[in-house]
Amino acid sequence: MKKYEYYLVEKRPPVAWVYLNRPEKKNAMNLPAWREAMPIFDDLDKDPEIRVVVISGKGSCFTVGIDLMSMAEAVPEILNSDQKGGTKWGLISKIYPLQETMTCIEKCRKPVIAAIHGYCVGAGLDMATACDIRLCSEDAIFSLRETAVGFVADVGVLQRIPLIVGQGIARELAYSAKNITAARAKEILLANEVYRDYEELMKKAEEMAMEIAERSPLAVQASKEVLNYGIGKSVNDGLRYVASISANIIPSDDLMEAFTAFAEKRKPNFTGK
């Protein structure tokens, strides 16, 4: 299995585990964190044995967010006092690939569950909101942190979090940069469930991943495609799109297996074909 500098990837089909793996720095996201995500999720997207991905953090937390010192070296434009057009043009060309670090999670056809403990701050919240489902332990602390350090969050959280928690809560979090607890995260629907500790969190994340993995991969992945497409679209646009997707995946071996299993009164064994 390929080794990465920042991430640890463990494939245990049908589930893949992607760990933010810089525990000595509380998983602060240095340059490899931003560069390695895209090839990892491209590989998981293409791997037919993987049906669900769980992303979590090693050590004491999910992540404290961007490693400012490391990224200042990689993107010197952010501290360049000569802010003329050429400098700004160079900066924007570097922001786009950073955005793709989060977008590749959303684009991955496999459902992605974020299992969050401890700090989930700044870029960590960007990453979490790009996932399909967020679970956390009671010690989780969330913060849309960028305004506290003089940034506008520019890699996806401001686009995604209003769809999860609504505009009012999203604006409160963005403007104040406040910390919120796991209980508050569940209350505002940022977290689907809250568990007692890290051990229970990882156990429940695996249970959910396996529950999803038992369903038809074609239907699950098509559902993610339809849900992603529907963001910002009208209901009618979404209906026309899902009709096309549905027509494209029917008939399938999975559908025939569902009928056969029902007739034989047994659990279906889906192959994704």
Legacy VTK file of the C-alpha trace (Angstrom):
# vtk DataFile Version 3.0
C-alpha trace
ASCII
DATASET POLYDATA
POINTS 273 float
0.000 0.000 0.000
1.344 3.430 -0.923
2.744 5.509 1.929
2.059 9.208 2.316
3.865 11.910 4.239
0.797 13.383 5.946
-1.975 10.802 5.641
-2.168 7.179 6.679
-4.456 5.137 4.419
-5.667 1.703 5.457
-7.837 -0.276 3.067
-9.930 -2.863 4.848
-12.548 -3.622 2.174
-15.283 -2.645 1.909
-14.147 0.334 4.044
-11.075 2.546 3.635
-9.710 4.506 6.591
-7.939 7.791 5.899
-6.144 9.213 8.931
-4.741 12.709 9.300
-1.424 11.527 10.647
0.739 14.264 12.103
-0.188 13.768 15.758
2.902 15.473 17.156
1.607 18.708 15.561
-2.052 18.007 16.360
-2.482 17.146 12.664
-1.809 20.727 11.566
-2.175 20.716 7.790
1.192 21.339 6.142
1.869 21.263 2.392
1.697 17.444 2.033
-1.780 17.511 3.611
-2.969 19.651 0.723
-1.084 17.852 -2.034
-1.807 14.264 -1.062
-5.589 14.368 -0.629
-6.370 14.429 -4.356
-4.432 11.292 -5.360
-5.735 9.474 -2.281
-9.398 10.145 -3.028
-8.906 9.528 -6.738
-7.529 6.089 -5.869
-10.370 5.334 -3.460
-12.928 6.502 -6.006
-11.558 4.039 -8.563
-11.058 1.071 -6.225
-14.008 -1.325 -6.746
-13.372 -3.040 -3.410
-13.916 0.177 -1.450
-17.524 1.205 -0.877
-17.211 3.699 2.019
-14.426 5.929 3.346
-13.938 7.032 6.964
-11.632 9.983 7.607
-10.323 10.653 11.108
-7.324 12.017 12.986
-4.529 10.241 14.817
-3.509 11.466 18.245
-5.422 13.957 20.346
-7.668 15.510 17.690
-8.983 15.636 14.131
-6.899 18.708 13.247
-6.129 22.194 14.519
-6.273 23.392 10.914
-3.722 24.941 8.601
-0.043 24.974 9.542
0.420 28.700 8.989
4.220 28.729 9.095
4.547 25.839 6.679
2.015 27.255 4.251
3.539 30.743 4.409
6.693 29.206 2.965
4.740 27.379 0.264
2.539 30.382 -0.571
4.806 33.400 0.043
2.314 35.725 -1.652
0.185 35.838 1.507
2.929 37.761 3.345
4.266 39.722 0.378
3.936 43.449 1.070
4.084 44.152 -2.663
0.428 43.444 -3.375
0.334 44.451 -7.026
-1.649 42.664 -9.692
1.046 40.134 -10.501
1.353 39.041 -6.878
-2.403 38.694 -6.518
-2.655 36.807 -9.820
-0.064 34.360 -8.539
-1.903 33.919 -5.258
-5.259 33.098 -6.800
-3.662 30.409 -8.963
-2.428 28.770 -5.738
-5.781 28.978 -3.955
-7.587 26.878 -6.583
-5.535 23.701 -5.938
-6.016 24.156 -2.185
-9.761 24.238 -2.753
-9.507 20.970 -4.651
-8.093 19.322 -1.511
-11.594 19.561 -0.048
-13.602 19.298 -3.257
-12.015 15.940 -4.117
-13.697 14.490 -1.017
-17.069 15.777 -2.169
-16.428 14.496 -5.708
-15.403 11.025 -4.567
-18.238 8.719 -5.560
-17.862 6.709 -2.366
-19.656 8.113 0.718
-17.185 9.721 3.136
-17.807 9.743 6.894
-15.832 12.166 9.071
-15.162 10.726 12.547
-14.119 13.756 14.597
-12.577 13.972 18.055
-10.893 16.885 19.773
-10.229 19.975 17.693
-11.811 20.367 14.274
-10.693 23.886 13.511
-10.284 26.062 10.423
-9.232 23.878 7.497
-10.407 20.875 9.514
-13.950 22.203 9.347
-13.506 22.812 5.619
-12.635 19.136 5.289
-15.441 17.942 7.549
-18.096 19.874 5.635
-16.895 18.317 2.368
-17.716 14.887 3.823
-21.148 13.298 3.480
-21.674 12.571 7.176
-20.066 13.907 10.354
-19.876 11.935 13.596
-18.025 13.135 16.672
-17.068 12.345 20.251
-18.131 14.434 23.238
-14.746 16.168 23.413
-14.992 17.544 19.859
-14.553 21.291 19.445
-15.494 22.968 16.174
-14.461 26.419 14.995
-14.747 28.265 11.710
-11.548 29.970 12.692
-10.294 32.064 9.805
-11.525 35.516 10.890
-9.548 35.124 14.122
-6.319 35.034 12.108
-7.180 37.600 9.450
-8.325 35.291 6.659
-11.546 34.708 4.816
-12.188 30.966 4.688
-11.540 30.287 1.014
-11.384 26.536 0.455
-15.041 25.580 0.756
-16.528 25.872 4.230
-18.388 29.128 3.515
-20.025 27.477 0.518
-20.872 24.186 2.235
-21.701 24.918 5.861
-24.812 27.056 5.120
-26.285 24.016 3.365
-25.789 22.034 6.574
-26.649 24.484 9.369
-28.458 27.319 7.579
-27.399 30.878 6.807
-27.905 32.413 10.251
-25.809 29.868 12.149
-23.206 29.792 9.368
-22.766 33.548 9.554
-22.533 33.488 13.348
-19.773 30.876 13.177
-17.922 32.646 10.358
-18.000 36.131 11.871
-17.284 35.192 15.497
-14.752 32.354 14.991
-16.183 30.949 18.241
-15.635 27.417 19.502
-18.689 25.218 19.679
-19.091 21.956 21.550
-20.100 18.578 20.209
-23.544 18.991 21.776
-24.047 22.313 19.989
-22.758 20.814 16.740
-25.442 18.119 16.909
-28.087 20.695 17.817
-27.350 22.703 14.649
-27.055 19.506 12.527
-23.333 19.917 11.925
-22.847 16.509 13.572
-25.183 13.600 12.891
-24.381 11.885 16.200
-22.220 12.413 19.284
-20.513 9.517 21.081
-18.969 9.179 24.514
-15.287 8.926 23.531
-12.891 8.195 20.691
-13.244 4.424 21.001
-17.031 4.513 20.758
-16.820 7.054 17.932
-14.608 4.812 15.808
-16.732 1.763 16.572
-19.918 3.566 15.544
-18.257 5.042 12.443
-17.314 1.524 11.365
-20.820 0.256 12.045
-22.314 3.030 9.915
-19.761 2.443 7.162
-20.575 -1.259 7.093
-24.310 -0.547 7.059
-23.836 1.652 3.977
-21.430 -0.845 2.393
-24.104 -3.546 2.550
-26.371 -1.539 0.250
-26.163 -1.531 -3.532
-22.962 0.363 -4.469
-24.583 1.514 -7.699
-27.564 2.958 -5.860
-25.493 4.521 -3.063
-23.042 6.185 -5.435
-25.835 7.349 -7.734
-27.626 8.827 -4.710
-24.498 10.821 -3.813
-24.231 12.029 -7.411
-27.861 13.169 -7.410
-27.591 14.870 -4.009
-24.437 16.724 -5.068
-26.003 17.795 -8.356
-29.105 19.098 -6.622
-27.220 21.709 -4.587
-28.265 25.125 -5.894
-30.674 23.640 -8.428
-34.448 23.761 -8.597
-36.528 20.736 -7.640
-37.480 20.330 -11.290
-33.829 20.366 -12.381
-33.086 17.723 -9.775
-36.003 15.566 -10.861
-34.939 15.614 -14.495
-31.373 14.732 -13.520
-32.334 11.842 -11.239
-34.559 10.442 -14.001
-31.489 10.294 -16.245
-29.335 8.706 -13.539
-32.035 6.176 -12.709
-32.444 5.209 -16.348
-28.689 4.761 -16.639
-28.289 2.316 -13.732
-31.443 0.249 -14.343
-31.431 -2.668 -14.919
-28.463 -3.966 -12.951
-27.240 -7.127 -11.288
-27.858 -5.385 -7.974
-31.512 -4.830 -8.822
-31.963 -8.459 -9.880
-30.211 -9.576 -6.697
-32.588 -7.462 -4.604
-35.622 -9.144 -6.202
-34.071 -12.620 -5.863
-33.098 -12.084 -2.233
-36.588 -10.828 -1.407
-38.168 -13.879 -3.028
-35.771 -16.212 -1.227
-36.201 -14.358 2.078
-32.516 -13.710 2.546
-30.133 -10.779 2.780
-29.002 -9.489 -0.651
-25.352 -9.721 -1.664
-24.717 -6.716 -3.881
-21.764 -6.617 -6.292
-22.111 -3.122 -7.741
-22.674 -4.491 -11.241
LINES 1 274
273 0 1 2 3 4 5 6 7 8 9 10 11 12 13 14 15 16 17 18 19 20 21 22 23 24 25 26 27 28 29 30 31 32 33 34 35 36 37 38 39 40 41 42 43 44 45 46 47 48 49 50 51 52 53 54 55 56 57 58 59 60 61 62 63 64 65 66 67 68 69 70 71 72 73 74 75 76 77 78 79 80 81 82 83 84 85 86 87 88 89 90 91 92 93 94 95 96 97 98 99 100 101 102 103 104 105 106 107 108 109 110 111 112 113 114 115 116 117 118 119 120 121 122 123 124 125 126 127 128 129 130 131 132 133 134 135 136 137 138 139 140 141 142 143 144 145 146 147 148 149 150 151 152 153 154 155 156 157 158 159 160 161 162 163 164 165 166 167 168 169 170 171 172 173 174 175 176 177 178 179 180 181 182 183 184 185 186 187 188 189 190 191 192 193 194 195 196 197 198 199 200 201 202 203 204 205 206 207 208 209 210 211 212 213 214 215 216 217 218 219 220 221 222 223 224 225 226 227 228 229 230 231 232 233 234 235 236 237 238 239 240 241 242 243 244 245 246 247 248 249 250 251 252 253 254 255 256 257 258 259 260 261 262 263 264 265 266 267 268 269 270 271 272
